[in-house]
Amino acid sequence: MTTPWTPAGEAAYRALVLQRNQNPSPVVEEAAYETMDAVHAPEPHSSSSLRIPLPQVVRRLLTDTMVSADPEPYEDQTTPTNVVTDVVDNHTISINKERKSMVNSTITNASAGRRRRPNDLPNFPVPRVTIQETQRYTFALILRNTKQVARLYKSRLRGVTDPVTRAHLTPADISAHVAALQQKCLRRLVQSGLGVILLDNDIYVEERDVTHAQTDNICILVDPYKSKGLLHLEFMREKDEFAIAQGNATSRLGEARLPISGSKDICFSPALELQLTHNIIRNALRDYDQDEATIDRQCIPTVDDVIHAVFPLHDKKFSKDFFEMYRKRTFQFKWGRTITGNSERWAIEELRLHFGERIAFLFAFMHIYTKALVPIVVIGTVYYITCRYFVAQSWSIYMIGLSVFGFGIATIWAPILLHVWGRETRLLVEKWNLGGYKQTVYEANEENANYQYTWEQNMLTQQWEKTPKRGKLEMLRTTMGLFVVVSCIVQCVLLLPFIQWYVYAKQLPTCTDCRARLISNPNSERSLLDCVYFITCFNSETSAIGSDRWVYILAQGIALGLVIDVIFFEFFNWLSAKFVEWENCEKKSEYEARLIHRSFVFVWSNWFFWFLFLAFVYLPFGDTINQKFLVEIVGLGGWTWTPGLLTIDTLFVTPLVVTQFLNMTLETLVPYLMKKYRGKPFSMRKWFSTWNCTLRRDKRKHIQRATHNKSARKLAADVSAVTRFFVPVLERSDDDNQHTAYEIVAESTLPVFDPKFDYLDAAIQFSYVVMFSVVWPLLPIPAFLNNVFEVRGDAFRLLFCHRRPMPRRDASIGEWATALQYANIIGITIVAIFIVMYHSEAFYNQCDYDFSVAVMVPIFSLNATEAKDPVSCKAFLENKSHIILHQVFAFIILEHVGFIIRYLATQGDKVPRSIGNPSYVRLKQLRELASKRSAVVEQFEYMKQLRVVFDKYDGDGIDHLYEEELVSFLAEWVGTDKSKLAPYGSILFRYMDKNRLGKVPFSTCCLMLRHAEYDRFFSVLLGTCDSLDNFRNDRMRLSLADEGLGAHARHLSRYQSLSSHTPRQSHDGYDGVPSDEDEDDSFVSLRLRHAYKSDDETPPTNV
């Protein structure tokens, strides 16, 4: 039912607005937010005065072309542009204006429902790049030399019997073959519109300096900014390709497009620019003229054979500026941002815009996790100091409080941390517009590099498809389970000497006592057991810090840390990768998910085997194990087991500190040294430059390289001669980075930054804190300090010590969240066992001790004579069966109570209220409707004419065309003879059949023909341009005026006008020229000739 807008209602509305401006009130604001209905008064109905008032926020959302937020208060803000971060570019909602408009609208409704406050809405600012990247060249390609290609072909020849394949892998002149492939690679890059330079790889430096060096590989640097609008064209093409892949091609046809020249209000994030550039390179180097199955089965030489590496480059200036600012501003503690500070952190946003969401999620999680450690660090430290020095020194009270502290960490702190991170993930997903995201053309959900397959022909589509090699997967998984058991046994055998070594160091007597024992024991007269200082005896009775026994135990801890943290860690990581590789996963996402699970299981069991074995095997049964070892192996029966000498808290401290220090050293210092010495060439001429034999050898090597390998200058000359484009050859790149060929080759040897090991370290540390805080309340302190340096170390490794990773648009931390849940569940069980084994005597109040003599050992290893009440303690310990029964029941109750508390702790709202309330959901829906602008009229006219021609060849009426029908359709549409397109029929069909259906639908034809102008490969196939010869392009364009090609000219003229038409423009022409169908064909040819840029600016692609 509609309500008329009356003068009385308008007067009331103005009065309310005036009242609010003069005396604003929170109540009025909330009332205004509750409803957006119009105020009205009764009046006789009149059709002339009937209006349907819309709320202000709805009117603005439906009329604005794009919603923008108030500038975010970033520091050093230099770009006033909105940053597009993905092909799926539905911008996030800016709530500031919506909130203001709703607050200003003071119209109320008596039937309003639940009150919703505007402050519940999130404030998502428009993403902005605060630190600009100034580098000109963003990608590097390294080409293999002749020897490397020959070695590659030789490896492929193994087991090949097909003569055709062997002929492909054994060219007559390998040097000429490699030179031709290198020239083809560079030519395709030039023709794709990218700016390229070659770094001189043939510098023969006779002076004594180590800043230059020669390399056998050719280095190509890519400049994506040379051709204006190239990235915008690729962006639009990828949007069309993405719509086709997702099955949304029809809906995409009805949407307006960005103008080819881009928009002054929109720019691409550096991460998206890298993705677009990488896709241009990948499409330029792809061989569309042959089927992938034929290339793979017959080993046909391709451009990929000479490509050694393709990787993005770091911007040195950005890396330096960002790390300097990040190092200063990391962990600016504010109480209100301790948990929810990631939404405002500039570093997370900057990392996301430059390196992608995958890297941003890593740092966001580390910030949340590290800040969450602060409360338990404070509580544990205060509790330990208070109980140790200020309160009555009762060991039982300390143990009871420690049990509550450890149990609370496992059942309350850890679940709440994971729950908060889940909410934070949803908030970041909403802020970064990842909610409806599943897969784009840049997603790494591609084929697994280690995927083993065979080619089989599909009987339905008659196409060759990859079929995984069948393996015994069930047997492999059974083998993995058996291996876990076997690995535990092997670790027991390998780590038992370290455990006994530690026990040996703790039990060794002082040198004075040792000599007295040897005198009294005639069985120990061998020289091996003589009292040798620092070997079999010490001067210090205890392992106090600084004593000789402490140094000995520290050396033992370092050796153990190297075994656990280096040898075992690397072995189990390699083994887990091998197991996943044997499972033969097809997709990279599946491979990564399984690798996370396998790595966590193997590395977790390896890491904690030492601690769990000590806690649950060695200390409870140490007397038996020690006596067996000393009596039966060493043959020393006079040395007895002292239960209280080894305590669980002291056994855990040294390995933790040592392994954390080793982690920081291995993850930061070692990569830095590798980067430093790989980045600077090390020349033997600096030492032996006066030796004539060395100089003669260098000259012979130089001549040999020039004979067998093509130099960068020769390659540039050959390409320039063919394509008529000048390719510069420089000793250093002409930008701020000043790259040399040797530096690029050295950087290619660095590992790519992978957050897998950072997540694995965090999961191991999280397990350590959850399980063992019940043993030592100061345990979160080293974890917190390690993380404070770890996040800086991660940033340092990302920017300086590793190759720049390709941006990944992940929507969470992936399977690592599941691994952390497993760690929390296991931790509750372990904590329950610790409490009943090591803390239960405190609850009986029979065996209380002073701090000076108290030890944390199993209950049956307690020394009753040192208790405050020795008699009652001894009587209590003698009733072992009663104690064991109580421990079993206590463990069952504690475990169940722990899981109940954990369940209750995670029952809060999993979706933050700011993005889950109905008001935000409605605004989001309105935003999505308003952001999808309808296409211009010319676009629908284009589809109408295309449908007429399409239906002519769609004889079956299935809205799809097969190969022969498609060629006839394209020939008529572009106005050329079918015989000219027939040789490329299979290539055209394979290129347009994006979803491998064996037929091409109408929507795909519409989208691909719409972007054929800036799809350089497609335009060459259609015969509308030839990037090798601009004179031929002129002849093609002039031929549009020939007799019989009027339809071709009309189609292209309308298409040209359409692609240059900005949505919602008022004029109908192209650059002031009318676009009527009756215009002269010769004028159309002239317009097309001027529409294409010269080859020096934007060269089209070649086949």
Secondary structure as UniProt FT lines:
FT   HELIX           7..22
FT   HELIX           26..34
FT   TURN            48..49
FT   HELIX           56..63
FT   TURN            75..76
FT   STRAND          82..84
FT   HELIX           95..104
FT   TURN            110..111
FT   HELIX           118..120
FT   STRAND          139..143
FT   HELIX           146..156
FT   TURN            157..159
FT   HELIX           163..169
FT   HELIX           174..191
FT   TURN            192..193
FT   STRAND          195..199
FT   STRAND          218..223
FT   TURN            224..225
FT   TURN            228..229
FT   HELIX           230..245
FT   TURN            246..247
FT   HELIX           249..253
FT   TURN            260..261
FT   TURN            264..265
FT   STRAND          266..268
FT   HELIX           270..285
FT   HELIX           292..298
FT   HELIX           303..306
FT   STRAND          307..312
FT   HELIX           316..329
FT   TURN            330..331
FT   HELIX           335..337
FT   TURN            338..340
FT   HELIX           341..343
FT   HELIX           346..355
FT   HELIX           357..385
FT   HELIX           386..390
FT   HELIX           395..408
FT   HELIX           409..413
FT   HELIX           414..431
FT   TURN            432..433
FT   TURN            435..436
FT   TURN            441..442
FT   TURN            449..450
FT   STRAND          453..457
FT   TURN            459..461
FT   STRAND          464..468
FT   HELIX           473..507
FT   HELIX           511..520
FT   TURN            522..523
FT   HELIX           527..529
FT   TURN            534..536
FT   STRAND          537..538
FT   TURN            545..546
FT   HELIX           548..562
FT   HELIX           563..568
FT   HELIX           569..583
FT   HELIX           588..613
FT   HELIX           614..618
FT   TURN            619..621
FT   HELIX           622..627
FT   HELIX           628..634
FT   HELIX           643..645
FT   HELIX           648..664
FT   HELIX           665..669
FT   HELIX           670..679
FT   HELIX           685..688
FT   TURN            689..690
FT   HELIX           692..708
FT   HELIX           712..723
FT   STRAND          729..730
FT   TURN            736..737
FT   HELIX           741..748
FT   HELIX           756..772
FT   TURN            773..775
FT   TURN            777..779
FT   HELIX           780..796
FT   HELIX           797..801
FT   TURN            814..815
FT   HELIX           816..838
FT   HELIX           840..844
FT   TURN            851..853
FT   HELIX           859..861
FT   HELIX           864..866
FT   HELIX           870..878
FT   HELIX           880..905
FT   HELIX           913..916
FT   HELIX           918..931
FT   HELIX           937..953
FT   TURN            955..956
FT   STRAND          960..961
FT   HELIX           963..974
FT   HELIX           978..981
FT   HELIX           982..984
FT   HELIX           985..992
FT   TURN            994..995
FT   STRAND          1000..1001
FT   HELIX           1002..1010
FT   TURN            1011..1014
FT   HELIX           1016..1022
FT   TURN            1027..1028
FT   HELIX           1030..1038
FT   HELIX           1039..1041
FT   TURN            1043..1044
FT   HELIX           1046..1059
FT   TURN            1063..1064
FT   TURN            1071..1072
FT   TURN            1077..1078
FT   HELIX           1081..1091
FT   TURN            1095..1097
//
